Amino acid sequence: MALDTSINFTHPVRVGDQLTAEALELHNGKSTGLYQISIHNQAQKLVAQFKGLCYRTDKKLISA
C-alpha cells in the first residue's frame, strides 16, 4: 500500500527517445519500504525521478 509517492519530471521526452529506469531500494524495514526510481534518456540525462514509500501488509486490500 502506498503511503507517499512523488514524481518529478526534469526534462522533456520526445518520440524516439530511449529511456532507461534504475530502481534503488533505500530502506527495507519490517513494515515499510522506500524506493527511488530514476529515468534517463539515451544521453544519460535525468528526465524523471520517482520516490515512493510503501507499507507492507499480509491483509488482502482488493477483493477479487
N, C-alpha and C positions, 0 to 999 in steps of 0.2 A: 504494500500500500504506500503510495507517495505521501510523504509528509511535507516536502518542499521541493519545488523544481524551478529552474530558471534557464533561459537560453538567451545568449547574446549573439546577434548577427553583426560581425565586424567588417565584412566586405561583401559586395555583391557576387553572386554566382551567375554564370552565363551558360546558355545551352552549349553543350560540348565539353564543359569543364569536367575534369576527372577529380573526384572527391575521395578522400581517404579519412576514415574515422579511427581514432585511437581512444580506447576506454581505459581509465585507471580507477582502481578501487582504492579510495583514500582512507576508508575506515570499514572494518568488518567486525562489528560488535555482536553481542548476543542477540539483540533485537533490532538493531539499526545498521544500515549500510550507507556509505556516502560514495558517490560515483561522479567522475568528471569525464566528459567526452569532448574531444577536440576534433574539429573538422578542418582539414587543409585542402587546398586545391593543388593542381599539378605544379605550381610554382612554389609549393610549400608555404603559401600564405594562409594564415589562420582566417577562415571565413565564418566560423561559428563555434560557440562553446556552450555546452550544456553541463549543468550541475544538478544532481538530484540526491535527495535524502529519502531513504525508504525505511519502512517499518516491516519487519518480518513477523508473520503470524502463521500458525497452522490452521486457523479458522478459515472456513470457506466464505469468501466475500461475495461471490456472484453465484446465483443458482443456475444450474444447467438446464 
